[in-house]
Amino acid sequence: MTEPTALPARRLVATLAILAVASLAPASARAEDPLLTEAVNFAGAIAFLGGGAPALVIAAIKDGETAVAGFGETFKGSGQAPDGDTFMRIASISKAFCGDVLGSLAAGNALALTDPLQDHLPPAYVVPQKDGHTLRLIDLVTQASGLPREVPNQANPTPENPYDDPFGGNTPEVQIAGLQGDPYLFPPGTGALYSNWGYDLLGAALAHTTGKPYADLLTERVLTPRGMTDTKFNLAPGDEARAMHGHGFDGAPMPWVPSPATIECAGGLYTTANDMLKWMAWHLDRDDAANAQWRTMNHAAWLWRDGLVPVGGLDDAGAMTAMSLGWVVVAPVGNAPLMLNKTGGLQGEFSYVVIAPTRGVGVFVSMNEFSVGGFPLMVQTANNLIAELTPR
């Protein structure tokens, strides 16, 4: 009679993980496709268990069918589970929305993507050249501006309150002053380096060109036509009760801070998983002939990586192949199709959206704690889900 052998460690870990996932009941699941529901629930559970955040929400769309699942609690100790109507701060995913607005104006011939930025700003803004290169709108939206990541010399939070209103010092006056002299790290259009300041200037340019506040432009051209009634720049009274509360790297809750108009294009938005499904649905709608030119402009590869020096801050979700209007384009690799993605992180929340336009599939996921390990796991989970739902 042989003695029973111990379960190999790797198999034991896998078994325990499967049991843990099976025990998790997602707070919400909405789909017509049972297979999509199953895939989203399982992927979300893995990301939630491995990420360690108090809460995680994941949403996916495939050929018009949708699924949403939420795990954990919106605030540590609240006992309130997140769902498709929970508000999340999506930070720099706002840049892809800003690319939407720019694309709509370009498709309507209100401007050209290659226009100099100077032509679309108030006279107080003086945009210098560098080494014969002029800063253009396309350079801003493709992260090829050459500008530093943040507006220089803006007021910083105090050491006693490091998280208090980190955006309060970002004013038009500070941006105007920052452009004086030589603000560039490299000549515009010759490299690709992540810059929030570049998108701040893009938002100002779009507002000046149209004579409307950027928030009104976004609502008029993107949010209202797509029925996105829960996407906004600042929460209204009572909204915090159904919002995910962000937590810092130490696990402590972070304060609510407002989004000033100066950062709206770069990173000001709140939204919900259900609204993100509507937004992804528009980007994946290949039968919408009326907006085909706009959509094609948004997804086109306007700036290719090859030959750019430097390249930085754009490989969070896979090696950047090219830049479109606010999206990072990642070439097909192995079983994964061509993907367009955008990450975001602000005030204790990490979010990620990825679409495969040629396959009709998209995934959005958000967690409410800054986590060095949780963020890449969340991103990889979403990418893997895209590949699982639409293998090459």
DADAKA-V971616 format. One record per helix or strand of 2 or more residues. SS is the DSSP state (H for helix, E for strand). FROM is the first residue (numbers start at 1). LEN is the number of residues. If there is no record, write none. Layout:
{{SS FROM LEN} {SS FROM LEN}}
This chain:
{{H 9 15} {H 34 18} {E 55 8} {E 65 8} {E 87 5} {H 94 14} {H 117 4} {H 137 5} {H 159 3} {H 172 7} {E 192 2} {H 196 15} {H 214 10} {H 239 4} {H 261 7} {E 269 3} {H 273 11} {H 289 11} {E 303 2} {E 311 2} {E 322 2} {E 328 3} {E 339 8} {E 349 8} {E 361 7} {H 372 18}}
